Amino acid sequence: MLQSMLVYLLYKVSGGVQKGVLFGAAAIVPLYIFSSSTWYDLAYYKVAEDEPHRAAAIVRNDPFGDKVERITYLNQNWTSADSLWFYNITQGSDLLPYDFFLVLEQPNSNELFRADANMNAYRYLPQGPTKSNPDALPMGMVADTYHGKKFMGLTCAACHCSQVNYNGVGIRIDGGPGAADMDHFMKDLAAAMSATKDNPEKLARFVKAVEEKGNYRNAADIRHDLDVYTVRLHAYNFFNESDNPYGYARLDAFGRIYNRVLEHVVNGDAMRMVLRNALPASEVDK
């Protein structure tokens, strides 16, 4: 999939190239991927991490009244190590600083935002700790390192694994359509960041907890990044606002990805060019 995406991007950026170049790119891309240090990390997870129950965690106090006493998996012709690799390998998504997500409190309580009960309420699937997920993040929420800093981001597994509950058994389906309410999750995550900024007691606990992780030099840097990522999360929600809330098990993934790309490629000059084709000249500058 990644190979196909990269080849397609090469084609679009070049404005169309000869087939031979495309086939050359198709051959080079996998060679790069499999020769990179990242590939050894992927292989390590597949070989070294074979937890028989795939680290599934159970939340018994479910807000919808579901009763789950144990988790089972469909026979999908791959191993638990394959599943854990799919759940926990980074895909380069950096939503907010990793330590922030670990210690962030819910907007209206002192409970952690990432607590299993809260994640389950959004219908993200709770997980226990493993080698590749030592902090027991929910399925599809993983660590990624970029420019020397560690971030939490989402992967395909967050939206493409599902659980059907029946007679006390949670049946997990790798690759199935997820039931999560990402829209509500993202808005509440932004609200939690704002509440932390605006409540002195929350802010003090947050700064202290992040400092104890040892990845920030001082409290000023923590508060700076808290400001930056609070704005980014609210901006993400603004760009994806809809008159009709998505609710559970529904997400316009292509629309959100496209909006995210536009955030970074549309500058003032490009915006003016677009507006000149849509508005009277007197309104463009305004």
C-alpha positions, 0 to 999 in steps of 0.5 A: 500500500505504501509503495503504491501511494509513493509511486502515485505521489511521484507521478502526480508531482512530476505531472506524469512520467514515463512508465519505465520511471514509474516501474523503477520507482516501484522497485526502489521504494521497497528496497529503501523500506526494507533496508532502513533501520525501521524495517529491523524494528518491524521484524523485531516486533513480529518475532519477539512479541508473541503475547497469546491474548494480544494484550486485550484489556477488558472494561467491565463498567461499560457506559452502554451496558455491554457485559464483557468477561473475556476477549476472543479473536477470529481465526484470520490466518495470522499470529498474535505477533502479526496482530501486535505489529499491526496495532503498535507500529508507528505510521508517522502520525504525530498528534501531540507530545507523547508525555502530554497524552500519558498525563493529560486529565479529562476536562471535568475531572482528575481522571486521566484522559487516556484511562481505559474506561474513557477510551472505551466510552469512545469505543477505542479498544483498550490494551494492556502493556507489551514490549512495543506498547509499554504504556498500554495505549489503546489499540492504534495509538502509538509512539513516534519519534520525530526530530528527536521528540516523542509524539503520540499518533494514530495508525490504521489499527485505531479505525480498522479493528473492531469488537463485537460483544455477545453474551459476555464475549468480546470478539475482536476482528483485526481489520474490521470497521471500527466503532469509534467516535473519532469526532467526539474524541478529538473535540474532547481531547482539545477541550482537555488541553484547554482545561489544563491551560486554563485551570491553575490546579490542572496546569500545575499537576500537568507540568509536574507530571510531564517534568517527571517523565524527564523529556522536557528541560523546564516548565516553560517549554512544557507550557509553550508546547501546551499552547501550541498543541492546544491551538493545533487540536482546536484548528483540526476540529475547526477545519473538520467541523460538520453540521451533522456529528459523525457519531460512532462507527462513521468517519470521513477519512479521505476528507480529513486527510485532504483537509490536513494536507490543505492546512500545510500547502495553502499559503496567502498567495495560493489563497488569493489566487483561489479567491480571485476566481470566486469573489469580486476583486474588492473582496479578495483582500478583505 
